[in-house]
Amino acid sequence: MEGLLTVLVPVYNERDCIGPLALALTEFLNASSSTKILFINDGSTDGSEAAIEAICGADSRYGFISFIQNKGLSTALKAGIDHCNTPFVGYIDADLQTHPADFPKLIEFMNDYDLVMGYRKDRKDTLIKKASSTIANSFRQWLLKDDIIDTGCPLKIMRTDLAKQMPFFRGMHRFIPNMVMLLGGSVKQVPVQHFPRYAGQAKYNLMNRMTGPFIDSVAFRWMQKSKIQYTISRKAGCR
C-alpha cells in the first residue's frame, strides 16, 4: 500500500497496550487515508508479536517487522526507517502515553519543516521520572546549544529522505531533532497531550535515564564540533 505517511510503532513487551493502541490508531487512520502503520516488534517475549500479527492480518493498512531478539529503541527506529517507502515517516510509542489523535497537529506543519515534533506540555509521570528528564534535558540543552523543549517526546513526523541520511547509533533516538539540525534541516515543536501509562512497565530506570543521556550528549557534541563544513569561493572546469 503506497501512501504519504508511515507511522512507526516500536514494541517491546507491550501486549496489554496493543489492543487499545490499535483502536486509537485505526481511528486516526480512518481520518487520514494516506497513512499506514508499521509495527517493529523489538524481540518481545510476552505475546506482543501474536497480537501485532492479528491486527496486521485484519487490516492491510498495518504491517510489521520482527527482530529475533531485543535490540533497543534506536535500532527499532532505524529498521522502521529503512523499510519506509512513503515521503514522510512518523513515530509513536506503544504505551499510549502519547496519543495518535495528536498526529493531525503535526501533519499540519509537515510540508513546511523537515521535522515536526511534539512536546509533552503537562506530563503525567512520576516525580522521579520528571526530575530525571528535566536534569538530562537541561544538560543536553546547555551542551548542544539548542532550544528543543522535549527531545524525548515520542511523537514525531519527518521527511523520510532526511531520516534515511541520519547515522544511527545506540541512544540516537534521544537526538533526532539535533541530528536533523546537524544535517541542515528545520524543526517545528508543537504541544501535545500526555497520559499515564495504560499498562505494563517502563523500560527505563533512574540509572539508564540519567547515565545514557549524559554520555550520549557528550558524544553528540563531538559530532557537532567535528562536522566537516566548507565554502567554495571559486571553481572552474568541474561539474
Secondary structure, DSSP 4 states (H G I P E B T S, - for coil): ---SEEEEEEESS-HHHHHHHHHHHHHHHHH-TTEEEEEEE-S--SSHHHHHHHHHHH-TTEEEEE-SS---HHHHHHHHHHT--SSEEEEE-SSSSS-GGGHHHHHTTTTT-SEEEEEESS----HHHHHHHHHHHHHHHHHHT---S-TT-SEEEEEHHHHTTS---TTGGGGHHHHHHHTT--EEEEEE------SS--S--HHHHHHHHHHHHHHHHHHHHH----------S--
